Amino acid sequence: MIKIIVLFIKAYNNTRLTDKKGVAMLKAKDIMTKDFITVSADTTIEELGRLFIEKGVSGAPVVDSNGKLAGIVTENDLITKNSRLHIPTVLRLFDVFIPLGSSKLEEEIKKMTASTVGEMCTRKVITVDEETSLEDIATIMTDKKIHLLPVLKDGKLAGIIGKKDIIKGIAGEASQ
């Protein structure tokens, strides 16, 4: 879906998303959701699920006691918690066990047994700043296979961008 969005942006870059000089107009600050929820690492999984349902969101930044970005948690994390455990395939060769493929067994187990957001969230968060172009945002989301991007201003959390925000930007309905 995001690949289609990137192609759409590139196709219409010279008309809808640029000014008369061809300079991209839409930036992260134009499309980001400024009124967003955050959660702390000690939020329980049950509280997180209720919050996602009540607010109609698909994820939230995880912040520490100072409001600094500490991670991100999404619906996918909640779904992973309830999925089957994938046991890695191993090859035995002369009394040596060699795992085949890239196994994230330990990470999967941690997420499946998590009781708080801090145990489940992604700690290595990809972020953008307010001046990042819409095209760059769509490319990052496509290349990194992520659906939510926190936006930072002067190192502080200023907003969040989801797939719907990009589509609204393309359709000319950028956030106010």
C-alpha positions as CSV (number, residue, x, y, z in Angstrom):
1,M,0.0,0.0,0.0
2,I,2.7,2.4,0.9
3,K,4.6,1.6,-2.3
4,I,1.5,2.8,-4.2
5,I,1.5,6.0,-2.2
6,V,5.2,6.6,-3.1
7,L,4.4,6.1,-6.8
8,F,1.4,8.4,-6.5
9,I,3.5,11.1,-4.9
10,K,6.2,10.9,-7.5
11,A,3.6,10.9,-10.3
12,Y,1.9,14.0,-9.0
13,N,4.9,15.8,-7.6
14,N,4.9,18.4,-10.3
15,T,1.2,19.3,-9.8
16,R,-0.5,18.9,-6.5
17,L,2.5,18.6,-4.1
18,T,4.8,21.4,-5.4
19,D,4.7,25.1,-5.8
20,K,5.2,27.0,-9.1
21,K,9.0,26.6,-8.8
22,G,8.7,22.8,-8.3
23,V,9.6,23.0,-4.6
24,A,7.8,20.4,-2.4
25,M,5.2,22.0,-0.3
26,L,4.1,19.3,2.1
27,K,6.4,18.5,5.0
28,A,6.0,16.5,8.2
29,K,4.7,19.5,10.1
30,D,1.9,19.9,7.5
31,I,0.5,16.4,7.7
32,M,1.4,15.1,11.2
33,T,-1.2,14.5,13.9
34,K,-0.4,17.1,16.6
35,D,-3.1,15.9,19.0
36,F,-1.7,12.4,19.8
37,I,-1.6,10.0,22.7
38,T,1.5,8.8,24.5
39,V,1.9,5.9,26.9
40,S,4.5,5.1,29.5
41,A,6.6,1.9,29.7
42,D,4.6,0.8,32.8
43,T,1.2,0.9,31.0
44,T,-0.3,-2.6,31.1
45,I,-1.1,-4.4,27.9
46,E,-4.8,-4.4,28.8
47,E,-4.8,-0.6,29.3
48,L,-3.0,-0.2,26.0
49,G,-5.6,-2.3,24.1
50,R,-8.4,-0.3,25.7
51,L,-6.7,3.0,24.9
52,F,-6.2,2.0,21.2
53,I,-9.9,1.1,20.9
54,E,-11.2,4.2,22.8
55,K,-9.1,6.6,20.8
56,G,-9.3,4.8,17.5
57,V,-5.5,4.8,17.0
58,S,-3.1,2.1,15.7
59,G,-0.1,3.0,17.8
60,A,1.5,5.4,20.3
61,P,4.9,6.7,21.2
62,V,6.2,5.5,24.5
63,V,7.7,8.3,26.6
64,D,9.7,8.4,29.8
65,S,8.9,10.4,32.9
66,N,10.5,13.5,31.2
67,G,8.3,13.1,28.1
68,K,11.3,11.9,26.1
69,L,10.7,9.4,23.3
70,A,11.6,5.9,24.6
71,G,9.9,3.6,22.1
72,I,6.8,3.0,20.0
73,V,4.1,0.4,20.4
74,T,1.5,-0.5,17.7
75,E,-1.4,-2.8,17.0
76,N,1.1,-5.2,15.4
77,D,2.8,-5.6,18.8
78,L,-0.5,-6.5,20.4
79,I,-1.2,-9.0,17.6
80,T,2.3,-10.5,17.9
81,K,1.7,-11.1,21.6
82,N,-1.2,-13.4,20.6
83,S,0.4,-15.2,17.7
84,R,2.0,-18.6,17.5
85,L,5.7,-19.0,18.4
86,H,7.9,-19.7,15.4
87,I,10.5,-22.3,16.4
88,P,13.5,-21.8,14.2
89,T,14.7,-24.5,11.8
90,V,18.1,-25.9,12.7
91,L,20.6,-28.1,10.9
92,R,22.7,-30.6,12.8
93,L,26.1,-31.1,11.4
94,F,28.7,-33.0,13.3
95,D,27.2,-32.3,16.7
96,V,26.8,-28.6,16.0
97,F,23.4,-27.1,15.7
98,I,23.2,-24.3,13.0
99,P,20.0,-22.2,13.0
100,L,18.7,-21.6,9.5
101,G,17.2,-18.3,8.5
102,S,17.1,-15.2,10.7
103,S,15.6,-16.2,14.0
104,K,14.2,-13.7,16.4
105,L,13.1,-16.3,18.9
106,E,14.1,-14.4,22.0
107,E,12.5,-11.2,20.9
108,E,9.3,-13.1,20.0
109,I,9.2,-14.8,23.4
110,K,9.7,-11.4,25.2
111,K,6.8,-9.9,23.2
112,M,4.5,-12.9,23.8
113,T,5.1,-12.9,27.5
114,A,5.0,-9.1,28.0
115,S,2.7,-7.6,30.6
116,T,3.7,-4.0,30.1
117,V,4.3,-1.7,27.2
118,G,8.0,-1.4,28.1
119,E,8.5,-5.1,27.6
120,M,6.7,-5.1,24.3
121,C,7.6,-1.8,22.5
122,T,10.2,-1.2,19.8
123,R,13.1,0.7,21.4
124,K,15.0,1.6,18.2
125,V,12.5,4.1,16.9
126,I,12.9,5.7,13.4
127,T,11.9,9.4,13.6
128,V,11.7,12.4,11.2
129,D,11.8,16.1,11.9
130,E,9.2,18.7,11.0
131,E,10.9,19.6,7.8
132,T,11.1,16.1,6.3
133,S,9.2,16.0,2.9
134,L,6.2,13.9,2.3
135,E,8.0,12.0,-0.3
136,D,10.8,11.1,2.1
137,I,8.3,10.1,4.8
138,A,6.6,7.7,2.4
139,T,9.9,6.3,1.3
140,I,11.0,5.7,4.8
141,M,7.7,4.0,5.7
142,T,8.0,1.8,2.6
143,D,11.7,0.9,2.9
144,K,11.6,0.2,6.7
145,K,8.1,-1.4,6.6
146,I,6.8,0.8,9.4
147,H,3.4,2.4,9.7
148,L,3.9,5.1,12.3
149,L,6.6,7.8,12.4
150,P,7.2,10.1,15.4
151,V,8.0,13.7,14.4
152,L,10.6,15.5,16.5
153,K,11.1,19.3,16.8
154,D,14.3,20.3,18.6
155,G,14.6,16.8,19.9
156,K,11.1,16.7,21.4
157,L,8.1,14.8,20.3
158,A,5.9,17.2,18.2
159,G,3.6,14.8,16.4
160,I,3.1,11.5,14.8
161,I,2.5,10.5,11.2
162,G,0.5,7.4,10.1
163,K,-0.5,6.0,6.7
164,K,-3.8,7.9,6.9
165,D,-2.0,11.2,7.4
166,I,0.0,10.6,4.2
167,I,-3.2,9.9,2.3
168,K,-4.9,13.0,3.7
169,G,-1.9,15.0,2.6
170,I,-2.0,13.6,-0.9
171,A,-5.7,14.3,-1.1
172,G,-5.2,17.9,0.0
173,E,-6.7,17.4,3.5
174,A,-3.5,17.9,5.6
175,S,-3.8,18.2,9.3
176,Q,-4.6,21.6,10.8
